[in-house]
Amino acid sequence: DDFFGGDKVRELEQLAAAHFDVEHVVSVNSWTSGLIAAVGAIGTRPGDEIIVTPWTMSATAMAPLWWNAIPVFADIEQETFNIDPTSIERNITPFTRAIIAVDIYGHSADMDAINTIAKRYELQVISDSAQSPNAKYKGNFAGTLADIGGFSLNYHKHIHCGEGGLLVTNDSRLAERLQLIRNHAESVVGGKNVTDLSNMIGANYRLGELEAAIAIEQLAKLQQATDQMAAIANVLNTGLGNLKGLRLPIVKPDCSHVYYAFPLILDPTTLGVSREVIYDALVAEGVPLGMGYTNIHLLPIFQKKIAYGNDGYPWSSPEYRGNVSYGKGICPVAENLHDNLLITIPISLFAWNDEEIDLVIS
């Protein structure tokens, strides 16, 4: 019985399943572990291609490499910064197995379009909603519209217990495979009468009882936390709405935004100065800012195509029959946003008061 975790772990999973209206929740010790488990649970094989976004934290794109699969980068939408379904379809090959869609900054990806593509090409979908718990997409929670989805419990997320993650699925078989991968699968598959041994590699991705107890209290405050962030964003939207050369966050119809960050696109032509000048001036005034994500496909691991050893594995493996490119220019929207246009206000990292929000607007 201990295979399924302690009392607090199971209580957290039951409460989260009820909150997000899903059949199964599997907790893990980090969302990175969750992504690795999800990619393994869907049956990923060496040489498979998995389509990912360049605009997120690096763990999303690294997860396929744990299973000797090949990340393939699709570009992002200009409006929401989420993976672009049109670009996904352009990057599908005979070797594509799955899509990892990230709900970045607090806004869901276009799950209807992504799931339609996945069904057409018989692909599986993983939803990385680390930054978007409680966001809605056409009446459903972000993260719950994929084969496997989930959320981060990292210290600067909406629900946090220091470190952890929650995987969600409505598929009982996938739920069991997630439970196996998180808990030394090779030592229990016999007793559970598991016959599919693919990717049952022993690991310890278990969430601890202390973290689970904290996460239970945090989950109870999730609505309050997301309401507070939305309220801060509404004040920023009102206060910044008349500034020229500035595009405020876009919320698509039938969606809600939980504002892990407040992304802003600058128009250097209208402003007459570069993004760097504006950024440096705002930082000098004390405004907490970021410049968006370093495009993951331009990191050295992908530019050099070296992960295991020094011989280019898994790209050089005999199992991989594709020919993926990571050259500059494959994701022009993401690259231009990072290089020239985007700044972000990290709402989730601070306990904002009214005076501080007014100072940011000023």
Secondary structure, 3 states (H helix, E strand, C coil): CHHHCCHHHHHHHHHHHHHHCCCEEEEECCHHHHHHHHHHHCCCCCCCEEEECCCCCCHHHHHHHHHCCEEEECCECCCCCCECHHHHHHCCCCCEEEEEEECHHHCCCCHHHHHHHHHHHCCEEEEECCCCCCCEECCEECCCCCCEEEEECCCCCCCCCCCCEEEEECCHHHHHHHHHHHECHHHCCCCCCCCCCCCCCCCECCCCHHHHHHHHHHHHCHHHHHHHHHHHHHHHHHHHCCCCCEECCCCCCCECCCCCCEEEEECHHHHCCCHHHHHHHHHHCCCCCECCCCCHHHCHHHHCCCCECCCCECCCCCCCCCCCCCCCCCCHHHHHHHHHHEEEECHHHCCCCHHHHHHHHC
